[in-house]
Structures are given as structure tokens and as C-alpha cells.
Amino acid sequence: MGDLILKDVDGSHVCSTNTSGHSVVAMRIDGTSNLILHGARDKVIWQSFDHPTDTWVSGQTLN
């Protein structure tokens, strides 16, 4: 268990999922480019579309 942490080429922190304490069993990118971390029984633990930055992707919805 832990966090997915993305870093820039210089090692600076870009973003993290803050999913420690959750049992993530799978990661996928769906057809709309949404990065999704799944738990047991396909439960969504974290998804990138819930955390928009400076870029919107066609088909993205805000929750």
C-alpha cells in the first residue's frame, strides 16, 4: 500500500494520489485518458479526472 507519486525529470514533485491505506490492485488508462487506480471488486480508489490541472481532455467531466 502506498501512494503513486509522479516526479519531474529534475526530481521535483508533480503530483501524488494520497492513496496510502488503500489496497490498490490495478491501474489503467481508459479510452478518455483518465488514469484510474482500482481496488477490490473494481472499486475506483482514485482517478485523474477528479484532480484536473491545467489541461482538459475531450470527454473529461468535473466531479
Secondary structure, 3 states (H helix, E strand, C coil): CCCCEEECCCCCEEEECCCCCCCCCEEEECCCCCEEEECHHHCEEEEHHHCCCCCCCCCCCCC
